[in-house]
Structure formats: structure tokens, C-alpha cells
């Protein structure tokens, strides 16, 4: 066949045909209509009357049959005679289903259905998204005839149904905030489609936007009455009532709780813990693994590892009891005492197993090899479960594995037993908060825990959700009925005393941790101690290398060995951490065992140097000609190199929690200036949303430390950082106070860097506080300071800021010129994020100059820069300005889409005032597309915020709400 396999056809858009990727001519609209009719009858004959009716309807021209033969002949020349053939008074296209985009879409939808039946929800969403992506505009675009029109409607509706299915999945997975923008655009495009309105109402309600959700219903009801004279579907009216009643059932669906089966008493297994709670997923997973392998007559080995006190033995016993009925020939158990100085000898354990299996003492061989051979021969043909608890290492258990079909072994150890062949390895983590609370309540009493639920949550959190710690503290409370849970929660807030509190009778967390610590090699023990000192949630191998003063390859090996020993956790590839209580114990060990004592201080200083040196590199990568890093403190430890901006941004945001936590710890006399400079070099984090609050707290700590130590230079720089963070959060009054205090200190300290930074920061604050003349003056002063310092990047940024002041003062022409001058400089300097800021200012000025198309282009370029830099604050603000530009150009649907995206991005950063700004613009766009009830809901929320803040925008929103139908723009 001539190129049959290389042919590709499309109907989910214009009707087209390709061979080997080359688009082929497909003729006139009527000829393409014939091709469409053939394509929609794949692998079966389309008769001549069918094709005539498809192209010309019920009143064809007299020469329709002749014309059809002509079109078929031309198509045969294009496609090949072996592809388009004449059969039984008609024509057939012999192509594979995947040669047609509709066929590929059908296959993807079928695969999605199979994935749904298998419970793979993520795969379902991916397949539906791939299917929808096959549409390329309007189906059968430009094709005449009633058949094409019917098929066009069918394919359009099918696409919408697939989108709705995918959006339903997103809502079930908790992505309600992310789908509002898409649903808003879809309802504007298909205003009468009720399933989309239903999904939008639910998404808005789950996003905390109840008034808007009700507005969606009101808009639809009005539209249906006007257009069709009908009421909304019953499902929608029911949903409205449920929203009004705040029905708890509208919250995110939760998985049903598993109900534990009755656990019978095993033969040689130890009794299960009476109040065992949680761990449902692990219990079911490991039980299924053991049982399924046993049914298949294959020996199964499951290994459970984890830190001391995490509940490995309790879990393993639980699993063994649940799986017991599938191993009717017996269950064996041994405590291998792997954490003791004298662990159990395999020979002694095998002797006990052989006796349990009916072997007389006199028949038990002396050698381990002979014992193993007898053991396996006795298990042959039987189904026996062997539970080996508290193994020291893989070597200790090798001889104890049954290694016969139908048997299974379950092994627990603090170490990861990677030496076990074909083992199913599980690393047991701490409990989920609700599981931990359930365990706590089962010991202290449900009524008591419920009465002080918040305090109970505080207690289990202070225990790090570690089961043993929870049992200890709950047992103390159970024995002291007059104690309040709140009093215990308060006692656990003191980290230096927490381990002392976690002991009861012969149980103590410190003793459990001590067992594991004493088994470490000297290098491991040193790393364990020192890596407990940083306050961050985790640490990377590169940062650990700096703290330990070791080569990075050696550090990585050391970290992995600590993970294998369950003394560290690997939370993700390249990230390591101590459990919270283990960290406190590691710090105790550092104070007790570290020689010399200064080693701890040196390790933390090296870590600070590493963070500062790398942050400098990140800053320089994004702003190659910026002078800031020349004025920062020197470092003795090198940082990481950065190959490009994306790598630099990723490092900064990935490392942010640990970096900012270390700033807190480093606000001391010998490290303060480096800590403050680290904040300066990582100012982008203040606007990141996720890390903004932590950045503010770190800046406050640094500022207070600098003031206490009378270090004016450090205080000025810290206040600049703090003011910057307050601006990002919308706290303009506090930002103003910090900027003024920084200026007061700047007057008495000789710091060229601070001179420009402080003036520029004062200008930014004045701009937001509507003191536009003051803002312009401050920016002019900043330009002078930056020029004296030879900082062209700072000068260009101040020019763009001046553009915003000029715009606010009613001079958009000058604003455009200033922004363009700043942008030209920053492009020359390849200044990364600052180019985005310049584009932002220019886009605003162009909108004011009614240059709407260019404004949109400029703002979209800025969006790309901010999104690539993982900067949600500025991406959100730029999308807000883009919405304004679309409104000015009378494109309300695009304005709604941009405003919704802005609202989602600014959800965690920007403050209430900025949210109200976006809601105001969103309401204008919604009014423009006829969704007036929802527009009023947006304006009502914005008005409430403006009144609370006493903002001048109150007047505009009040006017909008007073306008009939809210149609003012």
C-alpha cells in the first residue's frame, strides 16, 4: 500500500491530511466534506446516497452524483488507490483507527476508563487532558452540509464532556482554586451549559467564595429565563440550597476509614497491642503482599525499617495477625535483639524454630548449615509465616529465612536491610496527625481528648507524631486524671526539657535513641550530632558537606549510611533530616560529646558561609551587572556554581526553608552581618508567597539582634529587608515605619549600598501610600546614590519605579519614556527579574496611553519571566495589570481569565488590599460577559476590604455596586 501507514487525518479541527508529516492539499470545501464523510465512516462503506446527503443535504443539485465521483477521484490521487477504494455502491477509507485524530481520542478515553477502574486517578487526568489536546479549534471547520454540522456539534459536546470529567477529577483532588479560571472562561464561552456552571459553583464554594458561587446560579437563572424561558436544572437548584446551608457534604470527599477485622490469637506470635491505631495503608499493603505471594506459592519477604519508637514491632505483629489465616501451618516469631550489645545468634533462634516445628532436642544438628537444611525441609510444602523482629542487619537473618514455596518472612529492623534478596522494603514513618490523635485518645480516654482537642493536637505534635513518645506521654496523663492536657502541652514547649518529659516508668525516648546512637561509627556519630544543630526542616548533601567540612562524595555516603541506620530520614532525593525528637537528642549529644566544644559553632558558621556564598551566586546569575554582592560580607566556604537562571531560582526556592531558618540561628555577634546579607541576597523570597512569612520572621529576628548589639549597618540593611517584606504582604504602614527607621540609621552610617536601597524602598512605600510626589523625590535620590556607587542596574530599576510615580501623577507619556529608558539599560545588563519589573511598569504606562496591544505583549513577556523564575507574586501582579489592559481594550472575557489567574497566584501573598484590587477588576470583566450577579459578589467583598482599610478605592466600588446591573466599566 502506498504510504498508508504514513497518512494522518484530522477532523477535530480543520479537515486535513498529512503524509510523513507533510500537509497535503485536500481541495475545495465540498471535496473536504466528502473526505469528512468518509473519515467518519472508518473501515466501512459510505454509500453514494449517504455522501450526497452529507455534502448537500436533502435537496442536492442534479449533478451531485457526478460531482461526488469527481471528488472521490481527486482524493484517490492524493491518498492512493489502496487507501480510498470503491465498494458496493460506495467508498471506503482503509486506514487504522490511530490515523484519525478522533480515533486517537477514542483510544485515550478508553484507556482513561481502564485507569479509572484500576483506581489510578492521576493517569485518568493525564489521558483525558491528552485527548482534549487533540482538538485544534472548531471541529470540521469550514465544512458545509448538514452532516458536518451535526458531527461538529457532536464533537464539540464530546470535548466539553471530557473537559468536565477532567475538571471533576481536579475538584475531587482538591484543586478547586486552580480550576476557577478555566471554568469561568468555559462558562463565558458556553453560557447555557449547566454542568460547567455546576462545577464552577462548587469550585468557588470550596475556594471560600460562597457569594460568587451563588452569583453563578443567579446569572444562569436570569440567562435561562431570558433565552429559553426555563429554570435551571434541579441539580443546580439543589446545589444552591446546599451552598446556602453550608452543607458539610460539599467539602472535599474523604476516603472511607478502613475497619480492622477481628484479630484472632496467633500461635507463636506475641499478642498485638490492644490500642493499635492507624497505619491502615501499611497494614493493608504489607498484608496483601504477604498473602498474595503465599497464594502464588512463592516465598515472600517483607522488611520494615524505621527509627526507634516509630512502631515497627507493633505494625509487624499487627500484619502477622491479619495474615495468620493464610498461613495455617504455623507462625514463628523471634526477637533478634539487634539493638543490644549481644544480639541473638542465628543458631539459637533456629534451634527454637526447630523445636516449635516438632523437632526433639536430640535431633537438632549442631552446625548452622545443618540446622538451616533441616529447617527448610520441615517447611517444605507447608505455609508458615516467620516474623523476625528487631534484626541487626541482613547477615543476621539470612539463615532464618524459610526460602520455601508457600512461606513468608516479615522482618523489622532499624536499618534498611538492602542485603535481603527480593525483599519488599518499607521505611516506616511517623503517624499522620489524625492517627496520632486517635492513638493518644485511645490511651487517655476519648472524652478527655475531645474536651481538649487543640491541646491534644499540640501534645502529639510535640511528640513528633512518634508512636512511642505518644504512648509515654499519654500513659502519664492516664495515670494522672487531675492533670489537664493543656498543662502537659505547655511543659512540652520547652525543647531543652522535652526529652525529660517523655519518660514513664521504664520507658524513655532518650534511652531508645541512645541504643541506636551507640551503634554508630565515629564519623557517623559526629555527623549525627552536627546535623542536628541546624534549625531548617532538612538539609542537602552540599550544605551538609559545608557543615561537616568533608568532601561532598564522602558526605553523601555518610548521609546514606545514617539513613540505612534509621538515624536520618531521606524525605526526597537529595534531602535529609532528623526526626524532631531525634534532633533534640542529637543536640544533647553535641553538647555532651563534641570535642572540642567550638566544633559546633564552627560547623554552623561554615553552613552560613555556604548559604551566603551560594545566594550571592544566585543573585549574580539573575542580575549579572548588579553591584549589590560586592558590598556583602566575604565568606570562607565556597558556594555552589549555577549554570543558568533556572538552576539558580530552583536552588533558592528549594533551599528557602532551611536557609531562612539558619538566618534565625545566626543572629549572633560573630555571624549577624553575614545573616543580614544573606537576607539581602535572597530578597526575592519575600515576594514568593510560600516563604514570605518565614522571610519576614527572619528579618525581624535579624533587626532585633542588630539593634540589641548596636550594629547600625546591620540594622539598616535588616530594616530594608523587613520593609520590603511588609510591602509584599500589603502591610504598607509598617513598611513605611521600617523604611523611615532605615533612613534614620543610614544618615549615620557609611554604607554606599544602603544609601540607594533605603531611598528606593522609601519611594516604593510612598507610592503605595499614595504620596506620589514624595515617591518621585525618593526615587530621584536613589538614582543619585546608585550612580555614585556605579550601580547601573539599581539606577535602571529606580527609573522604572519613577515611571509608576509619573503614571500615578497623571503623566503617562513621561511614564512610558522613563520605563523604556530603564528597560533598555536592564536588557543591556541581561538583568533577569528586573527586566520583568521594567516590563511591568511599561505595560501599565502603555495601558494608560491606550496602546492596548503593545501593553498586552509587554505584560505577557513579563509573565513569562516571572513564571520561569518561580515568582508567583510578580506573575500574579502582572496578570492583574494584563486584566486591566484587556478591560481597557474592551476584551472582558480575557480580562476575567487574567484576573482569575492573578487571584490564584496572589492567594498566599500580596495582602488584602491587592486581593480587593483584583476582585474589582474581575467584577468588571464578569459584568462585561453578562455574569452580573457574580460581579456584584466580587465588588461586595472588595468593598468590605477597602472599608476596613479606609482605602480611597471605596468610592469607585461603591459606585459600581450602585450602577444598574453593575455594567459600569
N, C-alpha and C positions, 0 to 999 in steps of 0.2 A: 504494500500500500504506500502511495506517495506521500510521505510526511504525515501520516495520520496521527502518529504519536506526538508529533511536534506541534499540532494545532491546539490553539486555546481560544475559547469563545467567552463573551460576556453578555449578559442580559441585565445584570444588577447595576445598570448604568447605561450609557450608550451601547447599542448593539455593535460589537466589534469582533474581529477575528485576527489572530496572530499566528505566524508560523516561525518557529525558532526565535521568538521574541520580536519579530518584525511585524508591524501593523500592516495588514493587507487592505486594499480598497474593497469596500463592500457595497458600493453602488448607491442608487437613489433611495429615498425613504421607503418607497414601495418594495424595492428589492430587499432592503434590510427588514421590512415587515415580513416578507416571505421567509427570510433566514430566521427571524424570531419565531415564526410559527413552527418551522422545522426543529429549532432548538428546544422548543417547549413540548415536542413530541419525541424525546430521545429514544433511540433504539426501537421505534415502532413507526409504522407508516402514517403520514399525514395525507389524507386523500385530497384530490384536487378540489372538491367542493368545500372541504374544511379550510384549505388555504385561501380559496377565493373569499369565503366568508370572513376569514381572519383579516384579510387585507382591505376588502371593500364593503364589508357588512352585508345586509340583506338586499341591497339594491346595487349589484355590481354592474359595471359597464358591459356592453355587448362583447367586447374583445377581451374580457377578463381572463378566459382560459388561455388564449394565445399569449397574452402578456405574461401570465404565470409561467408558461413554458419558456419564454424568453429569459425571465428572471432566473429560472432554475438552470438553464443552460449557462448563463453567465456565472452563476455561483459554482457550477460544476467545474468550470475552467479555473476558478480561484481555489477551490477546495480539493479537487481531484475526483475523478470518476469513481474511485473506490471508497470515497467518503460520502458523496451525495449520489444515491442510486435510485432508480425508478423501480417501484414495486407495487403490484396490484392496484393500478389506477391512482397512484400517488407517489410520494417521495419519502425516502428515509435517510437520515443522517446517522452514519455508523461511527459513533465516537464513544469514548469512555466517559463515564459519569464525571470524572475529575477534570475532563477537558472543558467543562462548562462551569462558570463561577457558581451558578445555582447548585450544581451537583456537589461542588466542594463545600458549599454552605450546608447542604443537607447532611453530608458526611460529618462535618464538625458538630452539628446539632445532635446527631445520633450518638457521637462519641460523648458529648456533654451529658446526654441522658444516661449512658452507661456509667459515667463517672459519678453522676448523682446517685444511682442505685448502689454504688460502692462506697458512698459517703465522702468522696473526695471533692469537697466544695470548692477548694481553690482551683482545681482543674476544671470544674464546671464553668467558673467565671472566665478562665482563660480561653476556653473553647468557644463560649458564647461571644466573647469580645473578638476573637479571630473571625468568627462567622460574620458578625456585623461589619467588620472592617472590609469585607469583600464588596459591599455596596459602594459604588462610585458615582454618587449623585442620584438623579431620578432614574428608576428602572425603565428600560426600553425608551430612553429619552429620544424624543423627536420621531417616534414610530407612529404612523397613522393607523386608524382602524379600530373597531370595537373590541376585537380580541386583544390587541395590545393594551387598550385602556383597561380592560378587565384584569389582565395579567399585571399591569402596572399597579393597580390598586391592591391586588393580592400580595405582590412582592413588597410593597410599601408597608402594608399592615403586618406582614410577616417580620420585617425588620423591626418594627416597633414592638412586636410581641417579644422578640429576642432581647431587645434592649430592656424591656420591662422585667423579663426574667433575670437578666443580669443585675439590674438595679434592686430587685427584691433580694437577691443574694447579698448585695452590698449592705442593704438595710439590716438583714439578719446578722451580718458580721459586724455591725456597729459602725459602719461608715456613713452614718446619716448626714453628718456635716458636709462630707465631701461630695455627696450626690445632689445637694440642693441646687447648685449652679446648673448642672446638667438637666435636672428635671424642670427648672424654671425655663430654660431655653426650649426644651421639648414641649412644654405646655403652651409656650408662646407660638411655636410652630404648628402645634396640633391642639388648638384651644378647646375642642369639643371631645377630646379623647379622655374619658373618665378614669381609666386605670392610671394614667400618668398623674392626674390630679390627686388620686388617692395616695399614690406613692409620695408625692410632694407634700401632702398634708402630714403624712406620717414622719417623713424626714424632718420637716420643720418642727413638728411637735417634739421629736426626740432630740432636736438641737436646742430645745428650750425656747422656741419661737412660737408659742401657742397662739398668740394673736394673729400672726401671719398665716398659720395653718387654718384658722377659722376664716381668714380673709380669702384664702384659696377657694374654700367652699362657697362663700358669698359671691365671689366673682363668677364662678361656674354657674351657680344658680341663676344669676342675672343673665348671663350669656345664653343659657339654655332656654330661658323664658323668652328672651328677645328673638332668638334664631329659630327655635323649634316649638316653643310653647309647651315645654315639658319640664318636669322636676328632675334633679339629679337622681342617679341610681340609688337604690336602697342601701347598698354597701357604703356609699359616701355619706348619706344622711346618718347611718348608724355610727360611722367613724366620727362624724361631727359631734354626736351626742357623747361618745366615749371620750373625746378630747375635752369637751366641756366638763365632764365628770372626772377628768384626770384619772381615767381607768388605768390601774397598775398593769393590766394586761397589754397595754400599748408599749410598755418598756421593752428593752431588748429581750428576746427569748433566751431562756437559760436551759441548759441541758438537764434532763431529769436526774435526780440523785439516784445513784446505784443503791440497791438494797442488798445488804450482805445476807448470804444464805446461812442457815443454821450450821454452825461448825461442830461436827461430831468430835469426840475424844479420840485422838490417834493412838497407835500402839506404842512406838518408842519416841514419838515426838514430844517435846516439852509442851506443857499446856500453853495455849495462846493467852495473850493479855486480855483481860476481861473488858477493859475500856478502850480497846484498839479502835481508833477512828481515822478517817481519811485514807489517803493513799489508794483511792479506788482505781485509778488508772494503772498504777504499778501492779497492784494485786491482780487485776484482770489480765494485764499484758503478760506478766510472767506466768500466771496460772495457765493461760491459753497456750503459751509457748511450751510449757512442760507437758500439758495434756495432749496437744496436737502432735508433738513429737512422739509421745508414748503410743498414741493410737496408730501412728505410722510405723511402729516397731523400730524406731531409731533412737539410740541413746541421746538424750538432751542434756546439755549443761547450761545452767544459768548462773551468772555470777553477779552479786550485788555488792558494790563498793560504796564507801562514803566515810565522812569524818565521824569521830567518836560522838555518840549521843544522838545521831541522826535517825536511829530506829531501824538499823539493818536487821538485827535479830528478830525484832517484833514483826517486821514485814515478812521475813523469810518464813517464820513459824506460821504466820497467817496464810501465806501462799501454800505452804505444805499441807495445812489443814484443809484448805479448799480443794487441793488436787488429790487428797488422800484416796477418795473413792475410785480414782483411776489407777491406783497402784495397790490393788487388793492383796498382793503378795507380801506386802510389808513396807514399813517406813523406818529408816535407820537415821540416827542422829548422833552427832559428836561435836562437842565444844573443843576446837583445836587450840584454844588458849594462845592465839597468835600474838597477843599484846603482852603476854607475860614473859618474864625472864627465861622461863623453862616451858616453851611451847610443847604441845602434845607430840609424842613420837608416832609417826605413821604406823609402825609395827604394833604399838599398844592399841591404837584405835582399831586397826584391822582385827586384832585379837578379839576385841569387844564385839565387832560386827559379826565375826565368825561364830561366836557364842550365841549371839542373838538369832543367827540363822540355823541354830541347832547343832553346831559342831562341839563335840566334847573337848575339854581342855587338853586331854591326852592326844587328840587328833590334830591339834593346831600346830603347824610347822614352826620351826624356829626362825628361818630366814624370811625377810620381807618379800622377796620374789616368790617363794613358795606360798606364802600367805596370800599374796595377790592372785596367784593362779587358782588357788582353792576358792577364794572369794568370788572370782568371776565365774568359776564353774558352777558354784551354788546358785548364782544369779541367772544362769543361762535358762532361757525360756520362761523366766518369771518377770513380773512387773513390780519393781521395787523403787521407791523414792529415797534418795540419800541426801540428808541435809547436813552440810559441813559448815559449821558456824565459826566465825572469828579465825579465819585462816591467816597465817603469817605471810605466805607467798604461794606462788604456783607450785613450787617444788614440793611443799608440804602435802598438797592434795593429790598429786599425780597418781600415787599408788592407791588412793582411796576411791577413785572414780570407778563406777561399775563397768563401763566400757562394753556392755552387752545390750543387745536389742531389747527394747521394751522398758528399759530402766532409765532413770533420770537422776541428775545430781543438781542440787541447789547449794551454792557456796556464797558465804558472806566474808568480807574482809575490809579492812581499812584501806588496803592497797588495791589498785586496779590490776586484776590478775590476767594481764595480757598474754601471759605464757600458757594459758589453757587453750588447747586446740579446739577450734569450732565452738568456743563458748559464746553465749549471748550475754554481753557485758552491759550492766546497768549501773550508772552512777546515781546514787540516791541523794536528792537534795533535801533542804528543809521543807517544812509543811507550808501549804498555802495558808494565808491569814484565816480564812473561814474554817479550814481544817484544824488549825492550831487552836482557834477559839472553841471549837467543838470538843477537842481533847481537854482543854482547860475546864470547860463546863462539866464534862463527864466526871471530873475528879472533885471540883469544889461544889458542884451542885448546879443544876440548870437554873433554878430560881435565883440563886445568889449571883450567878454570872450575868443573867439577863438584867437584874436590877442595876448592875454597874457595868453595862456593856462597854462603854467607852474606856473605862479604867481597865477592864479585862483585855481589850484590844491593845492598850498601852503595855500591859504586862507581857503578853505573848510577843509583841514586837520587841520589847527589851530583851526577851529571851532569844531573839533572832529566829523565832519560829522553829527552834530546835526542840524536838520532842522530849529529850531527857531533861533539858532545862525547864520546859513547861511542866513536866511531871514533878520536878523537885519543888518548884515554887507553888504549884497547885496543891501538892501534898502538905506543905507548910500551912497554907491557908485552910485546908480542910481540917487540920488538927487544931486550928485556932478560930473557931466560929465567930469570935467577937472582933476579929480584925476586919477592917474594910479592905476591899481590893484596891481602892484608891491609895491607901497608905502604903501598900506594897509597891504599887506603880511608882509612887513618889520616891521610895527608897531605891528603886532600880534606876532612877535617872542619873545617879552619881556613878559614872563609869568606873571610877577607881575603886568603888565598893561593890560593883555589881557581881563580880565573881564570888565575893564573900557571901552575898545574899543567896546565891544559887547552890545551897547545900542543905541537906536534910538527912538526919540520921547518918547512915553510912554512904549516902550518895552525895557526890560533889562534882560539879562540872570541871573544876580545876584539876581534880585527880584524874578524870577521864582524859583531859587534854595532855596531862603530864606523861601518861603512858606512851602516847604517840610521839611526843617531843623527845623523850629519852631514847627512842629508837633511831633518831636521825643521825646521819654522819655529821662531822663538824661543819663542813661547808654548807650542808643543808640547814643545820641549826642556825648558823649565822644569817643565812638568807631568810629563814623563817622569822627570826627576831626583827631584822631591819625592815623587812617588807610589811611588818605590822605597824610601823611608825607613820607612814603617810595617811592622811585623812580621806583621800579620794575613794570612790566606790571600787576602783580596780586599778591595775597598772599594766602597762605594756612591757614587753621584753626590753625595748630600748630604754625606757625610763628606769626599769629595774636594774639594767646594766649600769646606768649612771649612779644610782643609789648604792649599789653593791661594789662599784669600782672594779667591774670584771668585764672581759670581752663579751660581746653580745651573744656569740655562739655558745660560750660556756654558760652564760646566764640563762639562755633558752633551755639548755639541757637541765640546768639546776631547777628551773621552774617546773619543767615537766616531771622531774623526779619527785618534787613536792606534791604535785597533783596526783601522781601514782600512789603516793603515801597518804593521800587524803588530808594533807596539811594545808593545801591550797586548793582553790576551785578555779577551773578554767571556764569562765562564763561564756566566752565566744572565742573564735580563733584569734590568738594574739592578745588576749585579755586574761588577767589573773587577779584573784582577790582572796583575802581571808574571810571566813565567816565572821560575823560581827563579834561574837563572843571569843572566837579564836584569836581575833585581832587584839582584844583586851589581854588575853593570855600572852600573846607574843610580846606585847609591850611590857608586861610584867617580867617576862624572861629577859628582855633587853635591859631593863633597869637592874635586874638581878645578876645576869650572867655576862653582859657585854664588857669586854676588856680591850682597849682602855675605854673609860666612860665617854670620852669625846667622840667615839666612833659613831654614836647615834647622831650627834649634831653634825658631824662631817657628812654622813650619808644624806641627811635632809638638805644640807647646803648643796651637795652635788646634784641632787634631784631638782632643786630650784634653778640651778645653773642650766641644767638640761632643758627645762621648760622655757626659760627666758631665751636661751640661745636659739632654740627651735622656733619660738614665737617671733623672734627677730627675722629669721629666715622666711617664715610665712609672710610677714609684713612686707619684707623686701621683694618677695616673689610677686606679690599683688601690686606693690607700689614701688617699682624699681628705682625711681629717682627721688623718693621721699627722703628727707633729711632726718626724720624722727629717730631712726635707730642709731644714728651717730651720737645722739645725746643720751642714750640709755647706758645703764651700768654694764661694765665688762663682765665676762663670765670665764671661769676656769675650765669648764667642761663644754665640749663641742655639742652642738645640736644636730638634728637630722638634716640632711640635704633635701631639697624639694625640686622635682623635675619640672613641675608645671603648676599653674594656679589651682587646678582641680585637686591635685595631691595636697597642696598647701591648705586649701579650705577643708578638705576631708580631715586632715590631721587636727586642725584647730577645733573643729566641732566634735570630732570623736573624742578628743582628749580633754574637752572643756570641763566636765565634772571633776576630773582628777586635778587638772591644772588650777581651777578656781579654789578647790579645797586646799590645795597646797599654799595658795596665797594667804588664806586664813592662818595656816600654821606658821607661815614665815613672817608674820608681822612682829618680828623681834628686832633687837638693836642691831645685830650684825647682818640681818637679811632684809630689813624693811625696804630699803631703796630698790633692791632687786625685785621684791614682791610688787611694789608700786609700778615699776617699769614694766613688769610682766602684764599688769592690767592695762597700761597704756598701749602696749604692742598688740593686745588682744581685745581692743575696744569693740570690734565687730560683734563680740559675744553679747554685748549689752543689748543689741538690737535683734538677737537671734530668736527671741521668743522662748525657746526651750530653756536657755541658760541665762536669760535676762535677770531673773530674781537672784540666782546664785552670784552673778556678777555684781549686782547691787550690794548684796550682803558682804562680799569680799572687799569691795571698795569702801564700804562703811567701816569694816574692821581695820583696813589699812589707814584710813583717815584718822580714826580714833587713836591708833597706835602712834602715828606721826605727831598728832597733837600732844599726846602724853610725853613723847620724847623730845618735843620742841624742835623737830626736824621740819623746818618751814618748806624746804624744797620738796620733800616727800609729801607734805600735807597739800601743797598747791597742786601737785600732779594728781594726788588721790582725789582731791575735790573736783578737778576737771573730769576725771573718770566717773565720779559719782553724779555730777551734773548731767553728763552725757547719758548715763543710765536712767536718770529721772525723766529726761526728755523723751527717751524711747518708750517709757512706760506712761507717758502722758501726765506726769506729775510736775507741771511747769512751775508752780510756786516754789516747791522745794528745789527744783533745778536752778531757779533764779537765785535762791539763797546760797546754794553751794557755789555758783559761778561768782557771785559778789564776794564771798569769802576767799575764793581762789585769787581774785583780783587784788584783794587787800594784802594777801601774802605775796603775790607776785611783785608788788611795789618794793618790797624789802629784800627780795632775794635775786641774785644774779643768775638767771636761768633763761637763756635765749629761747629754748624750746617752749617753756611755759608762757612767755610773753605773747607769742602768736596763738597758742592753743586757748589761753584764757580769754583773750579778746574775741576770738572766733566763737567760743562757747557762749559768751555773753550775748553776742549778736544773734545766735540761734535761739536762745531763750527769749530775748526781746521780740524776735519775730513771732514766736508762738504766743506771746503775751500781748500781741497787737500794738507794740511800741515800735512801729516800723521805722521812724526816723532814728531812734536810738540804735536799732539794729543796723541800719546803714552806717552809722558812725562807728560802731564796734567793728564791723567788717572792714572798714577802711583802716582802722588801727591795726587789725590783724594782718591786712595786706602789707602794711609798713613793716610790721615785725617779721613777717615771713620773708620779705625782700631783704631786710638787714641780715637775716640768717641764711640767705641764699636758698630758700625753700620754695622753688617754683611750684611744686605740687600743692603746698599749702596755699600759696598765692592764688592759684587757679581755682581751688575749692572755694576760697573766700569770694572770688569773683562770681561764682555760680550762686553762692548764698546772697550776695548783693542783688543778683537778678531776682531772687524771690522777694527781697525787700522792695525793690523797684516795682515789681508787679503788684505787691500789696498796696503800694502808694499810688497806683493808677497810671503807671508809666510802662506799659508792655513793650513799647518799641525799644526803650533803653534796656529792659529786662532781656529781650532777645539778644541784643548786642553783647551784654555782659556774659550771658550764658554761653554764647558762641565763642567768645574770647577764652573763657575758662575751658570749654570743651576742646578747643584747638590745642591749648597747652597740654591738657591731660592726655589727649590722643598721642601727641608727640612723645610724651613721657611713658606711654603704654601703662597707664595708671590703674587699670583694672576696675575695681569697685568705684573709684572716684569718677571714672568715665560714666558709669551708670548714674551716679548722683548728678553729674553735669547734664546728662540727657534728661533726667527727671525735671530739673529746673527749666531746661529749654522747652520740653514738652508742655509744661504749664504755661510758659510765656507764649508759645505758638498758639495754644488754645485761646488765650486771651486776645491774640491778634487775628482770630478766626481762620487760621491756617490749619484746618482740621485734619486734612490728610497727612500733612507733614508731621503734625503733632502726634498722630497715632503711630506713624512709622518710628519716630524718635522714641516714644514711650515703649513700644514693643521691643526695640533694641535694648532699652534699659531693662525690661523684664527678663530678656534672655541672659543678660549679665548677672542680675541678682539671683535668678534661679540657678544658674551654673555655679554661683558662689555659695549656694545653700543659705541664702539670706532672706527669710520669709518676711521680715519687717519691710524692707525696701521693695521687695517684689509686691507685697500687698499694697503699699502706698502708691506704687507706680500703677498698679491695676486700678486703684481708686481714681488716679488722675486720668487714666485711659477711659474710665467710665464717664468722667466729666467731659472729655473730648468727644466721645460718642454722643453724649446728650447734646452738646453744642452743635454737632453736625446732624442733629435730628435722626439719630440711629438708636432708638430706645432699647431695642432688643439686645444689641451689642453692649449697650451701657449696663443692662441688667446682668448679662453674663460676666462682664468685667467686675462689677460691684460685688456680685456673689463670690467670685474668686477672692477678691480683696477681703471680704468679710471672713472667709475661712482662714486666710493667711494671717490676719491680724487678730485672730481669736485669742492667742496667748500673749500678745504683746501689742503695745500701742495705746492702751488705756481706753477709758470710756468715751472720752471726747472724740477720738478718732473713729471709734465704732459708730458713734452718733453721726459723724460726717458721712460715713459710708452708707448708713441706713437712709440718710436724707437723699443721697444721690440714687440709691437703689429704689426708693419710693418714687422718685421722679421717672425713672425708667419703667417701673411697673405700671405707673399711671399711663405712660405713653403706649404701652401694649395692651391697655384695657383692663389690667388687674388692679382695679382701684381700691378694692377692699383691703387687699394685701398691702398696697401702697400706704393706706391710712394706718395700718398696723405698724409699719416701719416708722412713719413720721411720729406716731404717738410715742413709741419707745424713744426715738431721738429727742423729742420734746422733753420727756421726763428727765433724760440725762442732762440736756442743756440747762434746764431749770435748776437742777441740783448743783450744777457747776457755775450757775449765773453767767452763762456764756452768751455773747451777743447773737449767736445763731438762733436763739429762741424766737426772735421776731420773724425770721424767714419761715421757720417750720410752723409757727402759729398761723401765718398767712396761708401756707399750703393746706393746712387742715381745714381752714375756713372756706377754701375755694370749692364751689360745687363740683362734686365727683372727684375732687383732688386732681384736676387735669392741668393745674398750673405747672409751668416748666421753669 
